[in-house]
Amino acid sequence: MLNYHVKKNKRTRWTFRLLAIVILLVCASYLVPFILGYGHLKFIGFLPCMLFSIYAVYLLIHSFRSRMYDIDYSFGMDDFKVKTHYGEKTYKYSEITNINHVVPENEMVYSLIHLNVGKDDYLIPFSYKKELADKIYTFLNERITCDMLVEESKAEE
């Protein structure tokens, strides 16, 4: 069994939230007088202000996603578990639709493993841990190929 913990910075979440609130306040200071009909505000500023407001709402919602919090990955023999802030999900290796191992030119700095499981998408970063990334990727590849062989043998029977 392999375990890996991805630590996320709490300041990043709060930065997204603060930025969204500031953008919303600035846009509201322009939109509210325009909607109420006060002043000589131009319509040309209304459209960008609305777009910035939509972007701020997106940032605010994005800061509460489960991938903005710490994530624990547990790779077992039959399945793997993803534990996030909002709960734990268990997946079989046969549910993995795509797996990629991204190794940049300077492979000592970082590497990534990208997993597609149905509609879920997991990007597992490894900073200065290339050996661990290779070990997990090899383990995942072995599990996926074993599951594929078992399914093929069941289909032939």
C-alpha positions as CSV (number, residue, x, y, z in Angstrom):
1,M,0.0,0.0,0.0
2,L,1.3,3.4,-1.0
3,N,0.2,6.7,0.7
4,Y,0.8,10.2,-0.5
5,H,-0.3,13.5,1.0
6,V,-0.6,16.7,-1.1
7,K,-0.4,19.8,1.1
8,K,-2.3,22.8,-0.1
9,N,-1.6,26.3,1.2
10,K,-4.4,27.9,3.2
11,R,-3.3,31.3,2.1
12,T,-4.1,30.6,-1.5
13,R,-7.8,29.9,-0.6
14,W,-8.0,33.1,1.4
15,T,-6.3,35.1,-1.4
16,F,-8.9,33.9,-3.9
17,R,-11.7,34.8,-1.6
18,L,-10.3,38.2,-0.7
19,L,-9.6,39.0,-4.4
20,A,-13.2,38.0,-5.3
21,I,-14.7,40.2,-2.5
22,V,-12.6,43.2,-3.5
23,I,-13.6,42.8,-7.2
24,L,-17.2,42.5,-6.2
25,L,-17.1,45.6,-4.0
26,V,-15.4,47.7,-6.8
27,C,-17.9,46.5,-9.4
28,A,-20.8,47.0,-7.1
29,S,-19.7,50.6,-6.5
30,Y,-20.0,51.1,-10.2
31,L,-23.0,48.9,-11.0
32,V,-25.4,50.0,-8.3
33,P,-25.4,53.7,-9.2
34,F,-25.7,52.8,-12.9
35,I,-28.7,50.6,-12.3
36,L,-30.4,53.1,-10.0
37,G,-29.9,55.8,-12.6
38,Y,-27.6,58.2,-10.6
39,G,-24.8,60.1,-12.2
40,H,-23.6,60.2,-15.8
41,L,-22.1,56.8,-16.0
42,K,-21.5,55.3,-19.4
43,F,-23.0,52.0,-20.6
44,I,-19.6,51.1,-22.1
45,G,-18.3,50.5,-18.5
46,F,-21.3,48.4,-17.5
47,L,-20.3,45.4,-19.7
48,P,-16.7,45.0,-18.4
49,C,-17.9,45.5,-14.9
50,M,-20.5,42.7,-15.3
51,L,-17.8,40.4,-16.7
52,F,-15.5,41.2,-13.8
53,S,-18.3,40.5,-11.4
54,I,-19.0,37.1,-13.0
55,Y,-15.3,36.3,-12.7
56,A,-15.3,37.3,-9.0
57,V,-18.2,35.0,-8.3
58,Y,-16.3,32.2,-10.1
59,L,-13.2,32.8,-8.0
60,L,-15.3,32.8,-4.8
61,I,-16.9,29.5,-5.7
62,H,-13.6,28.0,-6.9
63,S,-12.0,28.7,-3.5
64,F,-14.4,26.3,-1.8
65,R,-13.7,23.3,-4.2
66,S,-12.4,20.2,-2.6
67,R,-9.1,20.4,-4.5
68,M,-8.2,23.6,-2.8
69,Y,-7.7,21.7,0.5
70,D,-5.2,19.0,1.5
71,I,-5.7,15.7,-0.3
72,D,-4.6,12.2,0.8
73,Y,-4.1,9.4,-1.7
74,S,-4.0,5.8,-0.6
75,F,-3.2,3.2,-3.3
76,G,-4.1,-0.3,-2.2
77,M,-4.0,-3.6,-4.0
78,D,-7.6,-3.6,-5.3
79,D,-8.6,0.1,-5.1
80,F,-7.4,3.6,-4.3
81,K,-8.9,6.2,-2.0
82,V,-8.9,9.9,-2.3
83,K,-9.6,11.7,1.0
84,T,-10.4,15.4,0.7
85,H,-11.8,18.1,3.0
86,Y,-15.4,17.1,2.1
87,G,-15.1,13.3,2.4
88,E,-13.5,10.2,1.0
89,K,-13.9,8.5,-2.4
90,T,-12.9,5.0,-3.3
91,Y,-12.2,4.0,-6.8
92,K,-11.4,0.6,-8.4
93,Y,-8.4,0.6,-10.7
94,S,-10.6,-0.5,-13.6
95,E,-12.5,2.8,-13.3
96,I,-9.3,4.7,-14.4
97,T,-9.8,5.9,-18.0
98,N,-6.5,7.6,-18.5
99,I,-3.2,7.9,-16.7
100,N,-0.3,10.2,-17.7
101,H,3.1,10.7,-16.1
102,V,4.5,14.2,-16.9
103,V,8.2,14.6,-16.5
104,P,9.7,18.0,-17.5
105,E,13.2,18.5,-18.9
106,N,14.6,19.2,-15.5
107,E,13.1,16.1,-13.9
108,M,14.7,16.6,-10.5
109,V,12.5,19.6,-9.7
110,Y,9.0,18.1,-10.1
111,S,6.9,15.6,-11.9
112,L,3.1,15.0,-12.2
113,I,0.7,12.1,-12.4
114,H,-2.6,12.9,-14.1
115,L,-5.5,10.5,-13.4
116,N,-8.9,10.5,-15.1
117,V,-11.5,8.5,-13.3
118,G,-14.9,8.9,-15.0
119,K,-15.8,12.6,-14.6
120,D,-13.2,13.2,-11.9
121,D,-9.8,14.5,-12.7
122,Y,-6.8,14.2,-10.3
123,L,-3.5,15.9,-10.8
124,I,-0.9,14.6,-8.3
125,P,2.2,16.9,-8.0
126,F,5.5,15.6,-6.8
127,S,8.0,18.4,-5.9
128,Y,11.6,17.0,-5.6
129,K,10.2,13.5,-5.3
130,K,10.8,11.9,-8.7
131,E,11.5,8.5,-7.3
132,L,8.2,8.4,-5.4
133,A,6.4,9.6,-8.5
134,D,8.0,6.8,-10.6
135,K,7.1,4.2,-7.9
136,I,3.5,5.3,-7.8
137,Y,3.1,5.5,-11.5
138,T,4.6,2.0,-12.0
139,F,2.3,0.7,-9.2
140,L,-0.7,2.2,-10.9
141,N,0.3,0.9,-14.3
142,E,0.7,-2.6,-12.9
143,R,-2.7,-2.5,-11.2
144,I,-4.5,-1.2,-14.3
145,T,-2.9,-3.8,-16.6
146,C,-3.8,-6.6,-14.1
147,D,-7.4,-5.4,-14.0
148,M,-7.5,-5.2,-17.8
149,L,-6.2,-8.8,-18.0
150,V,-8.7,-10.1,-15.5
151,E,-11.6,-8.4,-17.4
152,E,-10.4,-9.8,-20.7
153,S,-10.2,-13.3,-19.3
154,K,-13.8,-13.0,-17.9
155,A,-15.0,-11.7,-21.2
156,E,-13.5,-14.8,-23.0
157,E,-15.3,-17.2,-20.7
